[in-house]
Amino acid sequence: MIKLMQEQGKLKLAFIAVVSMSVFMLVSSSVYAADPGNGGQLYSRHCTTCHGDGGRGTMPGVPDFTRGQGLFKPNSELVSIIEQGRHIMPAYQGILTRDEIDDVVSYVRSFH
């Protein structure tokens, strides 16, 4: 009887461990911290022509990210602008993933 109770206890612990690991993997796979390093590479590739290396803008009407223009907007609005485009800026939805767009936003927020 004692052995049976010990075996049941081990099974319960194994079940709890499996469930806990499954929940951890599910939660951790959906959590993503933006990577400004990757954002800088993407910005260099896709954004510098109009927005400049340091975010000052090279064309009339382009926001100067060093002065805060455009950066007072919430991340969700900046993501939407990048995804959908604005004025002469092309849409990047389908070109960049959502995580890559988050990386770019993170990088742009690092401008002084």
Jmol script that loads the backbone (N, CA, C; Angstrom):
load data "model"
ATOM      1  N   MET A   1       0.818  -1.187   0.000  1.00  0.00           N
ATOM      2  CA  MET A   1       0.000   0.000   0.000  1.00  0.00           C
ATOM      3  C   MET A   1       0.866   1.258   0.000  1.00  0.00           C
ATOM      4  N   ILE A   2       1.916   1.248   0.797  1.00  0.00           N
ATOM      5  CA  ILE A   2       2.799   2.416   0.873  1.00  0.00           C
ATOM      6  C   ILE A   2       3.488   2.636  -0.468  1.00  0.00           C
ATOM      7  N   LYS A   3       3.928   1.537  -1.115  1.00  0.00           N
ATOM      8  CA  LYS A   3       4.583   1.655  -2.423  1.00  0.00           C
ATOM      9  C   LYS A   3       3.628   2.239  -3.456  1.00  0.00           C
ATOM     10  N   LEU A   4       2.369   1.821  -3.409  1.00  0.00           N
ATOM     11  CA  LEU A   4       1.365   2.338  -4.336  1.00  0.00           C
ATOM     12  C   LEU A   4       1.171   3.839  -4.135  1.00  0.00           C
ATOM     13  N   MET A   5       1.123   4.282  -2.900  1.00  0.00           N
ATOM     14  CA  MET A   5       0.966   5.709  -2.607  1.00  0.00           C
ATOM     15  C   MET A   5       2.200   6.486  -3.061  1.00  0.00           C
ATOM     16  N   GLN A   6       3.375   5.892  -2.900  1.00  0.00           N
ATOM     17  CA  GLN A   6       4.599   6.557  -3.356  1.00  0.00           C
ATOM     18  C   GLN A   6       4.598   6.686  -4.878  1.00  0.00           C
ATOM     19  N   GLU A   7       4.174   5.649  -5.579  1.00  0.00           N
ATOM     20  CA  GLU A   7       4.120   5.685  -7.038  1.00  0.00           C
ATOM     21  C   GLU A   7       3.115   6.727  -7.516  1.00  0.00           C
ATOM     22  N   GLN A   8       1.961   6.801  -6.849  1.00  0.00           N
ATOM     23  CA  GLN A   8       0.970   7.808  -7.212  1.00  0.00           C
ATOM     24  C   GLN A   8       1.514   9.211  -6.974  1.00  0.00           C
ATOM     25  N   GLY A   9       2.238   9.398  -5.910  1.00  0.00           N
ATOM     26  CA  GLY A   9       2.850  10.695  -5.610  1.00  0.00           C
ATOM     27  C   GLY A   9       3.857  11.084  -6.683  1.00  0.00           C
ATOM     28  N   LYS A  10       4.653  10.109  -7.145  1.00  0.00           N
ATOM     29  CA  LYS A  10       5.640  10.372  -8.206  1.00  0.00           C
ATOM     30  C   LYS A  10       4.936  10.733  -9.509  1.00  0.00           C
ATOM     31  N   LEU A  11       3.836  10.046  -9.801  1.00  0.00           N
ATOM     32  CA  LEU A  11       3.081  10.356 -11.012  1.00  0.00           C
ATOM     33  C   LEU A  11       2.492  11.759 -10.951  1.00  0.00           C
ATOM     34  N   LYS A  12       1.977  12.135  -9.785  1.00  0.00           N
ATOM     35  CA  LYS A  12       1.424  13.482  -9.625  1.00  0.00           C
ATOM     36  C   LYS A  12       2.513  14.527  -9.835  1.00  0.00           C
ATOM     37  N   LEU A  13       3.686  14.295  -9.262  1.00  0.00           N
ATOM     38  CA  LEU A  13       4.794  15.241  -9.427  1.00  0.00           C
ATOM     39  C   LEU A  13       5.239  15.320 -10.886  1.00  0.00           C
ATOM     40  N   ALA A  14       5.291  14.188 -11.560  1.00  0.00           N
ATOM     41  CA  ALA A  14       5.668  14.178 -12.973  1.00  0.00           C
ATOM     42  C   ALA A  14       4.628  14.926 -13.800  1.00  0.00           C
ATOM     43  N   PHE A  15       3.372  14.724 -13.509  1.00  0.00           N
ATOM     44  CA  PHE A  15       2.300  15.419 -14.220  1.00  0.00           C
ATOM     45  C   PHE A  15       2.408  16.927 -14.000  1.00  0.00           C
ATOM     46  N   ILE A  16       2.602  17.338 -12.772  1.00  0.00           N
ATOM     47  CA  ILE A  16       2.745  18.764 -12.455  1.00  0.00           C
ATOM     48  C   ILE A  16       3.946  19.347 -13.182  1.00  0.00           C
ATOM     49  N   ALA A  17       5.041  18.623 -13.221  1.00  0.00           N
ATOM     50  CA  ALA A  17       6.239  19.106 -13.907  1.00  0.00           C
ATOM     51  C   ALA A  17       5.987  19.283 -15.403  1.00  0.00           C
ATOM     52  N   VAL A  18       5.316  18.315 -16.022  1.00  0.00           N
ATOM     53  CA  VAL A  18       5.025  18.395 -17.455  1.00  0.00           C
ATOM     54  C   VAL A  18       4.097  19.576 -17.746  1.00  0.00           C
ATOM     55  N   VAL A  19       3.067  19.739 -16.957  1.00  0.00           N
ATOM     56  CA  VAL A  19       2.130  20.847 -17.151  1.00  0.00           C
ATOM     57  C   VAL A  19       2.845  22.179 -16.942  1.00  0.00           C
ATOM     58  N   SER A  20       3.655  22.273 -15.910  1.00  0.00           N
ATOM     59  CA  SER A  20       4.382  23.512 -15.633  1.00  0.00           C
ATOM     60  C   SER A  20       5.316  23.874 -16.777  1.00  0.00           C
ATOM     61  N   MET A  21       6.042  22.908 -17.290  1.00  0.00           N
ATOM     62  CA  MET A  21       6.963  23.169 -18.401  1.00  0.00           C
ATOM     63  C   MET A  21       6.191  23.563 -19.658  1.00  0.00           C
ATOM     64  N   SER A  22       5.048  22.942 -19.888  1.00  0.00           N
ATOM     65  CA  SER A  22       4.241  23.290 -21.056  1.00  0.00           C
ATOM     66  C   SER A  22       3.746  24.722 -20.969  1.00  0.00           C
ATOM     67  N   VAL A  23       3.269  25.120 -19.807  1.00  0.00           N
ATOM     68  CA  VAL A  23       2.794  26.496 -19.612  1.00  0.00           C
ATOM     69  C   VAL A  23       3.961  27.466 -19.778  1.00  0.00           C
ATOM     70  N   PHE A  24       5.109  27.150 -19.184  1.00  0.00           N
ATOM     71  CA  PHE A  24       6.283  28.016 -19.305  1.00  0.00           C
ATOM     72  C   PHE A  24       6.683  28.195 -20.759  1.00  0.00           C
ATOM     73  N   MET A  25       6.713  27.120 -21.521  1.00  0.00           N
ATOM     74  CA  MET A  25       7.103  27.200 -22.927  1.00  0.00           C
ATOM     75  C   MET A  25       6.097  28.010 -23.731  1.00  0.00           C
ATOM     76  N   LEU A  26       4.825  27.837 -23.437  1.00  0.00           N
ATOM     77  CA  LEU A  26       3.783  28.590 -24.139  1.00  0.00           C
ATOM     78  C   LEU A  26       3.909  30.076 -23.841  1.00  0.00           C
ATOM     79  N   VAL A  27       4.081  30.434 -22.589  1.00  0.00           N
ATOM     80  CA  VAL A  27       4.183  31.838 -22.196  1.00  0.00           C
ATOM     81  C   VAL A  27       5.482  32.448 -22.709  1.00  0.00           C
ATOM     82  N   SER A  28       6.596  31.756 -22.554  1.00  0.00           N
ATOM     83  CA  SER A  28       7.877  32.340 -22.946  1.00  0.00           C
ATOM     84  C   SER A  28       8.003  32.472 -24.457  1.00  0.00           C
ATOM     85  N   SER A  29       7.325  31.636 -25.227  1.00  0.00           N
ATOM     86  CA  SER A  29       7.415  31.757 -26.682  1.00  0.00           C
ATOM     87  C   SER A  29       6.630  32.952 -27.201  1.00  0.00           C
ATOM     88  N   SER A  30       5.661  33.439 -26.419  1.00  0.00           N
ATOM     89  CA  SER A  30       4.876  34.576 -26.880  1.00  0.00           C
ATOM     90  C   SER A  30       5.420  35.904 -26.356  1.00  0.00           C
ATOM     91  N   VAL A  31       6.420  35.862 -25.483  1.00  0.00           N
ATOM     92  CA  VAL A  31       7.017  37.072 -24.941  1.00  0.00           C
ATOM     93  C   VAL A  31       8.223  37.428 -25.786  1.00  0.00           C
ATOM     94  N   TYR A  32       8.292  38.697 -26.191  1.00  0.00           N
ATOM     95  CA  TYR A  32       9.378  39.122 -27.048  1.00  0.00           C
ATOM     96  C   TYR A  32       9.835  40.496 -26.609  1.00  0.00           C
ATOM     97  N   ALA A  33      11.103  40.625 -26.312  1.00  0.00           N
ATOM     98  CA  ALA A  33      11.672  41.933 -25.994  1.00  0.00           C
ATOM     99  C   ALA A  33      12.317  42.477 -27.261  1.00  0.00           C
ATOM    100  N   ALA A  34      11.962  43.701 -27.611  1.00  0.00           N
ATOM    101  CA  ALA A  34      12.496  44.314 -28.825  1.00  0.00           C
ATOM    102  C   ALA A  34      14.015  44.404 -28.744  1.00  0.00           C
ATOM    103  N   ASP A  35      14.659  44.236 -29.887  1.00  0.00           N
ATOM    104  CA  ASP A  35      16.113  44.227 -29.992  1.00  0.00           C
ATOM    105  C   ASP A  35      16.566  45.453 -30.782  1.00  0.00           C
ATOM    106  N   PRO A  36      17.019  46.517 -30.097  1.00  0.00           N
ATOM    107  CA  PRO A  36      17.436  47.716 -30.819  1.00  0.00           C
ATOM    108  C   PRO A  36      18.649  47.483 -31.725  1.00  0.00           C
ATOM    109  N   GLY A  37      19.477  46.488 -31.421  1.00  0.00           N
ATOM    110  CA  GLY A  37      20.612  46.162 -32.296  1.00  0.00           C
ATOM    111  C   GLY A  37      20.131  45.683 -33.655  1.00  0.00           C
ATOM    112  N   ASN A  38      19.193  44.763 -33.645  1.00  0.00           N
ATOM    113  CA  ASN A  38      18.594  44.295 -34.894  1.00  0.00           C
ATOM    114  C   ASN A  38      17.815  45.433 -35.555  1.00  0.00           C
ATOM    115  N   GLY A  39      17.130  46.249 -34.735  1.00  0.00           N
ATOM    116  CA  GLY A  39      16.400  47.395 -35.262  1.00  0.00           C
ATOM    117  C   GLY A  39      17.318  48.364 -35.995  1.00  0.00           C
ATOM    118  N   GLY A  40      18.532  48.552 -35.488  1.00  0.00           N
ATOM    119  CA  GLY A  40      19.500  49.425 -36.146  1.00  0.00           C
ATOM    120  C   GLY A  40      19.910  48.904 -37.513  1.00  0.00           C
ATOM    121  N   GLN A  41      20.091  47.597 -37.609  1.00  0.00           N
ATOM    122  CA  GLN A  41      20.437  46.998 -38.907  1.00  0.00           C
ATOM    123  C   GLN A  41      19.288  47.159 -39.897  1.00  0.00           C
ATOM    124  N   LEU A  42      18.072  46.917 -39.430  1.00  0.00           N
ATOM    125  CA  LEU A  42      16.903  47.059 -40.304  1.00  0.00           C
ATOM    126  C   LEU A  42      16.701  48.520 -40.694  1.00  0.00           C
ATOM    127  N   TYR A  43      16.889  49.429 -39.748  1.00  0.00           N
ATOM    128  CA  TYR A  43      16.766  50.856 -40.019  1.00  0.00           C
ATOM    129  C   TYR A  43      17.778  51.270 -41.096  1.00  0.00           C
ATOM    130  N   SER A  44      19.017  50.793 -40.961  1.00  0.00           N
ATOM    131  CA  SER A  44      20.048  51.117 -41.955  1.00  0.00           C
ATOM    132  C   SER A  44      19.656  50.637 -43.343  1.00  0.00           C
ATOM    133  N   ARG A  45      19.051  49.477 -43.409  1.00  0.00           N
ATOM    134  CA  ARG A  45      18.680  48.874 -44.682  1.00  0.00           C
ATOM    135  C   ARG A  45      17.445  49.535 -45.309  1.00  0.00           C
ATOM    136  N   HIS A  46      16.467  49.895 -44.490  1.00  0.00           N
ATOM    137  CA  HIS A  46      15.176  50.323 -45.023  1.00  0.00           C
ATOM    138  C   HIS A  46      14.831  51.799 -44.809  1.00  0.00           C
ATOM    139  N   CYS A  47      15.475  52.466 -43.862  1.00  0.00           N
ATOM    140  CA  CYS A  47      14.972  53.771 -43.429  1.00  0.00           C
ATOM    141  C   CYS A  47      15.921  54.950 -43.642  1.00  0.00           C
ATOM    142  N   THR A  48      17.220  54.693 -43.722  1.00  0.00           N
ATOM    143  CA  THR A  48      18.178  55.802 -43.731  1.00  0.00           C
ATOM    144  C   THR A  48      18.052  56.718 -44.943  1.00  0.00           C
ATOM    145  N   THR A  49      17.598  56.209 -46.068  1.00  0.00           N
ATOM    146  CA  THR A  49      17.485  57.046 -47.264  1.00  0.00           C
ATOM    147  C   THR A  49      16.639  58.277 -46.984  1.00  0.00           C
ATOM    148  N   CYS A  50      15.556  58.117 -46.282  1.00  0.00           N
ATOM    149  CA  CYS A  50      14.661  59.244 -45.991  1.00  0.00           C
ATOM    150  C   CYS A  50      14.851  59.814 -44.584  1.00  0.00           C
ATOM    151  N   HIS A  51      15.083  58.931 -43.622  1.00  0.00           N
ATOM    152  CA  HIS A  51      15.137  59.359 -42.227  1.00  0.00           C
ATOM    153  C   HIS A  51      16.553  59.666 -41.747  1.00  0.00           C
ATOM    154  N   GLY A  52      17.568  59.370 -42.547  1.00  0.00           N
ATOM    155  CA  GLY A  52      18.944  59.673 -42.180  1.00  0.00           C
ATOM    156  C   GLY A  52      19.534  58.694 -41.193  1.00  0.00           C
ATOM    157  N   ASP A  53      20.870  58.656 -41.170  1.00  0.00           N
ATOM    158  CA  ASP A  53      21.572  57.737 -40.263  1.00  0.00           C
ATOM    159  C   ASP A  53      21.237  57.987 -38.801  1.00  0.00           C
ATOM    160  N   GLY A  54      21.159  59.239 -38.416  1.00  0.00           N
ATOM    161  CA  GLY A  54      20.910  59.564 -37.020  1.00  0.00           C
ATOM    162  C   GLY A  54      19.493  59.960 -36.716  1.00  0.00           C
ATOM    163  N   GLY A  55      18.583  59.786 -37.664  1.00  0.00           N
ATOM    164  CA  GLY A  55      17.182  60.084 -37.434  1.00  0.00           C
ATOM    165  C   GLY A  55      16.785  61.530 -37.664  1.00  0.00           C
ATOM    166  N   ARG A  56      17.665  62.323 -38.262  1.00  0.00           N
ATOM    167  CA  ARG A  56      17.366  63.740 -38.477  1.00  0.00           C
ATOM    168  C   ARG A  56      16.469  63.987 -39.685  1.00  0.00           C
ATOM    169  N   GLY A  57      16.356  63.053 -40.562  1.00  0.00           N
ATOM    170  CA  GLY A  57      15.528  63.238 -41.749  1.00  0.00           C
ATOM    171  C   GLY A  57      16.321  63.917 -42.846  1.00  0.00           C
ATOM    172  N   THR A  58      16.210  63.401 -44.051  1.00  0.00           N
ATOM    173  CA  THR A  58      16.963  63.944 -45.185  1.00  0.00           C
ATOM    174  C   THR A  58      16.050  64.583 -46.215  1.00  0.00           C
ATOM    175  N   MET A  59      14.746  64.535 -45.976  1.00  0.00           N
ATOM    176  CA  MET A  59      13.774  65.074 -46.930  1.00  0.00           C
ATOM    177  C   MET A  59      12.808  65.997 -46.194  1.00  0.00           C
ATOM    178  N   PRO A  60      12.267  66.999 -46.885  1.00  0.00           N
ATOM    179  CA  PRO A  60      11.274  67.874 -46.242  1.00  0.00           C
ATOM    180  C   PRO A  60      10.054  67.068 -45.777  1.00  0.00           C
ATOM    181  N   GLY A  61       9.574  67.399 -44.586  1.00  0.00           N
ATOM    182  CA  GLY A  61       8.385  66.744 -44.053  1.00  0.00           C
ATOM    183  C   GLY A  61       8.649  65.448 -43.318  1.00  0.00           C
ATOM    184  N   VAL A  62       9.881  64.943 -43.372  1.00  0.00           N
ATOM    185  CA  VAL A  62      10.216  63.702 -42.670  1.00  0.00           C
ATOM    186  C   VAL A  62      10.508  64.055 -41.211  1.00  0.00           C
ATOM    187  N   PRO A  63       9.923  63.351 -40.257  1.00  0.00           N
ATOM    188  CA  PRO A  63      10.131  63.696 -38.852  1.00  0.00           C
ATOM    189  C   PRO A  63      11.604  63.631 -38.445  1.00  0.00           C
ATOM    190  N   ASP A  64      11.994  64.551 -37.568  1.00  0.00           N
ATOM    191  CA  ASP A  64      13.333  64.563 -36.983  1.00  0.00           C
ATOM    192  C   ASP A  64      13.244  63.820 -35.659  1.00  0.00           C
ATOM    193  N   PHE A  65      13.695  62.580 -35.656  1.00  0.00           N
ATOM    194  CA  PHE A  65      13.587  61.751 -34.458  1.00  0.00           C
ATOM    195  C   PHE A  65      14.527  62.199 -33.351  1.00  0.00           C
ATOM    196  N   THR A  66      15.526  63.010 -33.664  1.00  0.00           N
ATOM    197  CA  THR A  66      16.423  63.498 -32.618  1.00  0.00           C
ATOM    198  C   THR A  66      15.772  64.592 -31.793  1.00  0.00           C
ATOM    199  N   ARG A  67      14.744  65.227 -32.328  1.00  0.00           N
ATOM    200  CA  ARG A  67      14.030  66.280 -31.614  1.00  0.00           C
ATOM    201  C   ARG A  67      12.713  65.773 -31.032  1.00  0.00           C
ATOM    202  N   GLY A  68      12.432  64.527 -31.199  1.00  0.00           N
ATOM    203  CA  GLY A  68      11.221  63.952 -30.628  1.00  0.00           C
ATOM    204  C   GLY A  68      10.022  63.945 -31.548  1.00  0.00           C
ATOM    205  N   GLN A  69      10.125  64.573 -32.732  1.00  0.00           N
ATOM    206  CA  GLN A  69       8.982  64.560 -33.653  1.00  0.00           C
ATOM    207  C   GLN A  69       8.615  63.124 -33.984  1.00  0.00           C
ATOM    208  N   GLY A  70       7.390  62.810 -33.819  1.00  0.00           N
ATOM    209  CA  GLY A  70       6.942  61.459 -34.139  1.00  0.00           C
ATOM    210  C   GLY A  70       7.148  60.478 -33.006  1.00  0.00           C
ATOM    211  N   LEU A  71       8.082  60.766 -32.111  1.00  0.00           N
ATOM    212  CA  LEU A  71       8.352  59.824 -31.032  1.00  0.00           C
ATOM    213  C   LEU A  71       7.450  60.036 -29.828  1.00  0.00           C
ATOM    214  N   PHE A  72       6.652  61.088 -29.846  1.00  0.00           N
ATOM    215  CA  PHE A  72       5.697  61.304 -28.758  1.00  0.00           C
ATOM    216  C   PHE A  72       4.480  60.408 -28.927  1.00  0.00           C
ATOM    217  N   LYS A  73       4.436  59.721 -30.038  1.00  0.00           N
ATOM    218  CA  LYS A  73       3.335  58.796 -30.305  1.00  0.00           C
ATOM    219  C   LYS A  73       3.588  57.472 -29.574  1.00  0.00           C
ATOM    220  N   PRO A  74       2.527  56.754 -29.200  1.00  0.00           N
ATOM    221  CA  PRO A  74       2.728  55.445 -28.573  1.00  0.00           C
ATOM    222  C   PRO A  74       3.286  54.439 -29.584  1.00  0.00           C
ATOM    223  N   ASN A  75       3.910  53.403 -29.061  1.00  0.00           N
ATOM    224  CA  ASN A  75       4.488  52.366 -29.925  1.00  0.00           C
ATOM    225  C   ASN A  75       3.474  51.827 -30.920  1.00  0.00           C
ATOM    226  N   SER A  76       2.238  51.614 -30.468  1.00  0.00           N
ATOM    227  CA  SER A  76       1.225  51.039 -31.360  1.00  0.00           C
ATOM    228  C   SER A  76       1.002  51.926 -32.580  1.00  0.00           C
ATOM    229  N   GLU A  77       1.056  53.233 -32.403  1.00  0.00           N
ATOM    230  CA  GLU A  77       0.862  54.137 -33.538  1.00  0.00           C
ATOM    231  C   GLU A  77       2.075  54.122 -34.470  1.00  0.00           C
ATOM    232  N   LEU A  78       3.271  54.071 -33.894  1.00  0.00           N
ATOM    233  CA  LEU A  78       4.475  53.982 -34.728  1.00  0.00           C
ATOM    234  C   LEU A  78       4.493  52.678 -35.515  1.00  0.00           C
ATOM    235  N   VAL A  79       4.102  51.587 -34.868  1.00  0.00           N
ATOM    236  CA  VAL A  79       4.025  50.293 -35.556  1.00  0.00           C
ATOM    237  C   VAL A  79       3.036  50.380 -36.710  1.00  0.00           C
ATOM    238  N   SER A  80       1.884  50.982 -36.465  1.00  0.00           N
ATOM    239  CA  SER A  80       0.868  51.120 -37.510  1.00  0.00           C
ATOM    240  C   SER A  80       1.398  51.943 -38.690  1.00  0.00           C
ATOM    241  N   ILE A  81       2.103  53.021 -38.407  1.00  0.00           N
ATOM    242  CA  ILE A  81       2.668  53.850 -39.477  1.00  0.00           C
ATOM    243  C   ILE A  81       3.663  53.040 -40.305  1.00  0.00           C
ATOM    244  N   ILE A  82       4.508  52.277 -39.635  1.00  0.00           N
ATOM    245  CA  ILE A  82       5.494  51.466 -40.358  1.00  0.00           C
ATOM    246  C   ILE A  82       4.789  50.382 -41.176  1.00  0.00           C
ATOM    247  N   GLU A  83       3.794  49.753 -40.588  1.00  0.00           N
ATOM    248  CA  GLU A  83       3.074  48.692 -41.308  1.00  0.00           C
ATOM    249  C   GLU A  83       2.308  49.237 -42.514  1.00  0.00           C
ATOM    250  N   GLN A  84       1.600  50.336 -42.326  1.00  0.00           N
ATOM    251  CA  GLN A  84       0.703  50.850 -43.366  1.00  0.00           C
ATOM    252  C   GLN A  84       1.358  51.889 -44.283  1.00  0.00           C
ATOM    253  N   GLY A  85       2.453  52.503 -43.828  1.00  0.00           N
ATOM    254  CA  GLY A  85       3.073  53.577 -44.587  1.00  0.00           C
ATOM    255  C   GLY A  85       2.349  54.889 -44.334  1.00  0.00           C
ATOM    256  N   ARG A  86       2.949  55.978 -44.793  1.00  0.00           N
ATOM    257  CA  ARG A  86       2.318  57.291 -44.622  1.00  0.00           C
ATOM    258  C   ARG A  86       2.924  58.241 -45.648  1.00  0.00           C
ATOM    259  N   HIS A  87       2.079  58.940 -46.346  1.00  0.00           N
ATOM    260  CA  HIS A  87       2.498  59.884 -47.393  1.00  0.00           C
ATOM    261  C   HIS A  87       3.391  59.150 -48.395  1.00  0.00           C
ATOM    262  N   ILE A  88       4.658  59.542 -48.511  1.00  0.00           N
ATOM    263  CA  ILE A  88       5.533  58.865 -49.486  1.00  0.00           C
ATOM    264  C   ILE A  88       6.233  57.643 -48.892  1.00  0.00           C
ATOM    265  N   MET A  89       6.080  57.440 -47.588  1.00  0.00           N
ATOM    266  CA  MET A  89       6.703  56.279 -46.938  1.00  0.00           C
ATOM    267  C   MET A  89       5.939  55.020 -47.330  1.00  0.00           C
ATOM    268  N   PRO A  90       6.654  54.002 -47.826  1.00  0.00           N
ATOM    269  CA  PRO A  90       5.974  52.756 -48.203  1.00  0.00           C
ATOM    270  C   PRO A  90       5.536  51.954 -46.979  1.00  0.00           C
ATOM    271  N   ALA A  91       4.598  51.077 -47.192  1.00  0.00           N
ATOM    272  CA  ALA A  91       4.152  50.156 -46.142  1.00  0.00           C
ATOM    273  C   ALA A  91       5.165  49.017 -46.019  1.00  0.00           C
ATOM    274  N   TYR A  92       5.474  48.646 -44.802  1.00  0.00           N
ATOM    275  CA  TYR A  92       6.426  47.562 -44.567  1.00  0.00           C
ATOM    276  C   TYR A  92       5.763  46.291 -44.061  1.00  0.00           C
ATOM    277  N   GLN A  93       4.436  46.288 -43.984  1.00  0.00           N
ATOM    278  CA  GLN A  93       3.727  45.070 -43.608  1.00  0.00           C
ATOM    279  C   GLN A  93       3.953  44.045 -44.705  1.00  0.00           C
ATOM    280  N   GLY A  94       4.405  42.870 -44.331  1.00  0.00           N
ATOM    281  CA  GLY A  94       4.724  41.838 -45.315  1.00  0.00           C
ATOM    282  C   GLY A  94       6.186  41.868 -45.729  1.00  0.00           C
ATOM    283  N   ILE A  95       6.858  42.980 -45.485  1.00  0.00           N
ATOM    284  CA  ILE A  95       8.294  43.085 -45.751  1.00  0.00           C
ATOM    285  C   ILE A  95       9.057  42.815 -44.458  1.00  0.00           C
ATOM    286  N   LEU A  96       8.588  43.448 -43.376  1.00  0.00           N
ATOM    287  CA  LEU A  96       9.159  43.222 -42.049  1.00  0.00           C
ATOM    288  C   LEU A  96       8.123  42.497 -41.194  1.00  0.00           C
ATOM    289  N   THR A  97       8.595  41.620 -40.333  1.00  0.00           N
ATOM    290  CA  THR A  97       7.695  40.955 -39.383  1.00  0.00           C
ATOM    291  C   THR A  97       7.323  41.944 -38.280  1.00  0.00           C
ATOM    292  N   ARG A  98       6.341  41.600 -37.498  1.00  0.00           N
ATOM    293  CA  ARG A  98       5.946  42.481 -36.385  1.00  0.00           C
ATOM    294  C   ARG A  98       7.105  42.626 -35.401  1.00  0.00           C
ATOM    295  N   ASP A  99       7.829  41.552 -35.132  1.00  0.00           N
ATOM    296  CA  ASP A  99       8.975  41.632 -34.225  1.00  0.00           C
ATOM    297  C   ASP A  99      10.049  42.557 -34.786  1.00  0.00           C
ATOM    298  N   GLU A 100      10.284  42.501 -36.084  1.00  0.00           N
ATOM    299  CA  GLU A 100      11.279  43.382 -36.703  1.00  0.00           C
ATOM    300  C   GLU A 100      10.829  44.849 -36.619  1.00  0.00           C
ATOM    301  N   ILE A 101       9.557  45.090 -36.810  1.00  0.00           N
ATOM    302  CA  ILE A 101       9.038  46.459 -36.684  1.00  0.00           C
ATOM    303  C   ILE A 101       9.211  46.943 -35.253  1.00  0.00           C
ATOM    304  N   ASP A 102       8.940  46.086 -34.283  1.00  0.00           N
ATOM    305  CA  ASP A 102       9.164  46.450 -32.879  1.00  0.00           C
ATOM    306  C   ASP A 102      10.643  46.768 -32.638  1.00  0.00           C
ATOM    307  N   ASP A 103      11.538  46.016 -33.276  1.00  0.00           N
ATOM    308  CA  ASP A 103      12.973  46.280 -33.153  1.00  0.00           C
ATOM    309  C   ASP A 103      13.317  47.664 -33.698  1.00  0.00           C
ATOM    310  N   VAL A 104      12.743  48.019 -34.845  1.00  0.00           N
ATOM    311  CA  VAL A 104      13.001  49.330 -35.449  1.00  0.00           C
ATOM    312  C   VAL A 104      12.493  50.442 -34.533  1.00  0.00           C
ATOM    313  N   VAL A 105      11.298  50.276 -33.993  1.00  0.00           N
ATOM    314  CA  VAL A 105      10.745  51.282 -33.072  1.00  0.00           C
ATOM    315  C   VAL A 105      11.663  51.435 -31.864  1.00  0.00           C
ATOM    316  N   SER A 106      12.137  50.326 -31.334  1.00  0.00           N
ATOM    317  CA  SER A 106      13.053  50.365 -30.197  1.00  0.00           C
ATOM    318  C   SER A 106      14.339  51.117 -30.553  1.00  0.00           C
ATOM    319  N   TYR A 107      14.862  50.865 -31.732  1.00  0.00           N
ATOM    320  CA  TYR A 107      16.078  51.545 -32.178  1.00  0.00           C
ATOM    321  C   TYR A 107      15.838  53.050 -32.339  1.00  0.00           C
ATOM    322  N   VAL A 108      14.753  53.422 -32.980  1.00  0.00           N
ATOM    323  CA  VAL A 108      14.451  54.842 -33.227  1.00  0.00           C
ATOM    324  C   VAL A 108      14.289  55.574 -31.889  1.00  0.00           C
ATOM    325  N   ARG A 109      13.733  54.913 -30.904  1.00  0.00           N
ATOM    326  CA  ARG A 109      13.567  55.552 -29.596  1.00  0.00           C
ATOM    327  C   ARG A 109      14.901  55.798 -28.907  1.00  0.00           C
ATOM    328  N   SER A 110      15.978  55.221 -29.405  1.00  0.00           N
ATOM    329  CA  SER A 110      17.295  55.436 -28.792  1.00  0.00           C
ATOM    330  C   SER A 110      17.978  56.709 -29.319  1.00  0.00           C
ATOM    331  N   PHE A 111      17.420  57.363 -30.334  1.00  0.00           N
ATOM    332  CA  PHE A 111      18.006  58.592 -30.872  1.00  0.00           C
ATOM    333  C   PHE A 111      17.896  59.709 -29.828  1.00  0.00           C
ATOM    334  N   HIS A 112      18.904  60.575 -29.812  1.00  0.00           N
ATOM    335  CA  HIS A 112      18.895  61.712 -28.867  1.00  0.00           C
ATOM    336  C   HIS A 112      18.724  63.001 -29.623  1.00  0.00           C
TER     337      HIS A 112
END
end "model"
wireframe off; spacefill off
backbone 0.3
color backbone group
